[in-house]
Amino acid sequence: MGHWFIDHMQRVCIDGIVSSWKFVLCGVPQALLLGPLLFLTFINDLDLNIYNILLKFADNIKICSGIRSTQDMSKLQEDLNTLLEWAHWQMQFNTQNCYVYWW
């Protein structure tokens, strides 16, 4: 792994338009077993100060809450606010993949 970034280059292609080649100076190569471990370490504190159940799997999280009172609703909102505050300093959530399930 130590020599992976030596002379390693990449470029980006969007809608058929290709950027120039750039040297890769840091990161974790895909398929490297260290990647998931580093990610889990990075999000390890995500559930601190969360009242409801927070499920984490790979790069997905779910917050689970039963709403039976206004107090339950307030606790869920507090948890969402806590997660947004965490995301502001750590990593933004992909809101395109956010859903609310009712049953």
N, C-alpha and C positions, 0 to 999 in steps of 0.2 A: 504494500500500500504506500509506503514511503516515497516511491518514485512515480506514482501515478500522475502527478501534476507536471512532471518534467516534460517539456515540449508538447503538452496536451493542449489542443486548441478546439474551439467550438464556434459555431455561428448559428444564427437564428433565421428561420424562413417563415414569413407570414404572408399569406395570400400570394405566394409565388415570388415575393421580393426577398432577396437573400442579403443578409448583412455581411460585412467583411469578417474574416477570421480573427479571433481574439484568443490570447493565451488564457487558460484557466489557472487562476492563482490559488483558489481555495475551494472547499466544498467536500462533499462525500459522494463518491461515485455510486450510481445506482447498482443494485444487486450486491453491494457490499454488506455483509452481515452487521457491520458497525452502524449503518444508517438507522435502522429501527431502534437500536439501543440509544443512540444519540437523541433521536426524536422523543422517545419516552422520557429520557432524562430532562429534556427541554420542557416538556409539558407536565412534569411530575407534580408541580405545585398548583396545577390548574384547579383542583378541587378543594383547595384550602378555603375556609370560610364559606363553603357551599352547604346550605341546609338540606336541599333535596338530593336525590340519588343522581350521580353523574357517572355515566357509563363511557369508558374510553376503549376504543378498539382501532388500532392502526392510526390513521389520520382522521378518524371520526369520533365525535362525542355526542352523547344524548343526555339531556337532563329530563328526569322523570319526576312527575309531581301529580298527586291527586288533589284536585281543587274541590273542597267541600265547604269552604268558608272564605270570607274576605281575608282572613289571616293567612290562609293557604295561598291565596292569590298574591298577597303582599310578599310572602316568603319567596315565591317563585320570581316575582319581579326583582326582589333584592338579589337573588342568585343571578339573574340575567344581567343586572347592573354590575355585579362583581365580575362576571365573565367578560363583559365588555371592557371593564377597567383593566383586567389582566391582558386582554387582547391589545389594548391601546399601547401597552409597554412591551409586549412580547411579540405577538403575531396576529395579524388580522384574520377574522373568520371569513370564510367564503359564504356570503349571504345568499348566493344563488342556490346553495344546497341546504338552506334552512327550511324546515317544515314544522307545522304544528299538527299533531294527530289528536283527534277527538274520538272517544269511544265511550 
